[in-house]
């Protein structure tokens, strides 16, 4: 049975979506952008800072369900410039241990609110 997930430790959903959903076994986060829980948009910051905030948001959503980044099975990273991959990847590596999840990273034409990165994850609660 589907259940929505919400936490004050990540930015509110800014549209018709939930911060995350779960079926009790898997948790699917919405794409997280570099916005603080207080609503400050970090769109003018370097991509490493943007990636850190987006990943911190993912981490907060998972933590609200008692999960850690080590529970993540798959991550999708959307970049508005693939040339930012290395800087994003350096930051990303700090969020995962020696067994990182599967990941896709793709360049897209535009992201919400003009940010440089959006990151979503699928985690297991088993």
ChimeraX attribute file (.defattr): number of C-alpha atoms within 10 A of each C-alpha:
attribute: neighborCount
match mode: 1-to-1
recipient: residues
	/A:1	6
	/A:2	9
	/A:3	11
	/A:4	14
	/A:5	17
	/A:6	18
	/A:7	17
	/A:8	11
	/A:9	17
	/A:10	23
	/A:11	23
	/A:12	17
	/A:13	14
	/A:14	10
	/A:15	6
	/A:16	5
	/A:17	11
	/A:18	17
	/A:19	22
	/A:20	22
	/A:21	18
	/A:22	19
	/A:23	12
	/A:24	12
	/A:25	10
	/A:26	16
	/A:27	26
	/A:28	24
	/A:29	24
	/A:30	19
	/A:31	23
	/A:32	25
	/A:33	30
	/A:34	29
	/A:35	21
	/A:36	17
	/A:37	17
	/A:38	11
	/A:39	12
	/A:40	10
	/A:41	18
	/A:42	21
	/A:43	17
	/A:44	12
	/A:45	13
	/A:46	13
	/A:47	24
	/A:48	20
	/A:49	17
	/A:50	24
	/A:51	28
	/A:52	19
	/A:53	24
	/A:54	27
	/A:55	25
	/A:56	22
	/A:57	27
	/A:58	28
	/A:59	20
	/A:60	22
	/A:61	27
	/A:62	28
	/A:63	14
	/A:64	15
	/A:65	14
	/A:66	10
	/A:67	18
	/A:68	19
	/A:69	20
	/A:70	15
	/A:71	19
	/A:72	23
	/A:73	16
	/A:74	16
	/A:75	20
	/A:76	16
	/A:77	23
	/A:78	23
	/A:79	24
	/A:80	18
	/A:81	15
	/A:82	15
	/A:83	10
	/A:84	16
	/A:85	20
	/A:86	12
	/A:87	14
	/A:88	23
	/A:89	15
	/A:90	13
	/A:91	17
	/A:92	18
	/A:93	11
	/A:94	10
	/A:95	15
	/A:96	15
	/A:97	10
	/A:98	7
	/A:99	7
	/A:100	17
	/A:101	18
	/A:102	12
	/A:103	11
	/A:104	10
	/A:105	15
	/A:106	13
	/A:107	17
	/A:108	14
	/A:109	8
	/A:110	14
	/A:111	15
	/A:112	12
	/A:113	12
	/A:114	13
	/A:115	20
	/A:116	28
	/A:117	31
	/A:118	22
	/A:119	22
	/A:120	20
	/A:121	25
	/A:122	23
	/A:123	22
	/A:124	18
	/A:125	17
	/A:126	8
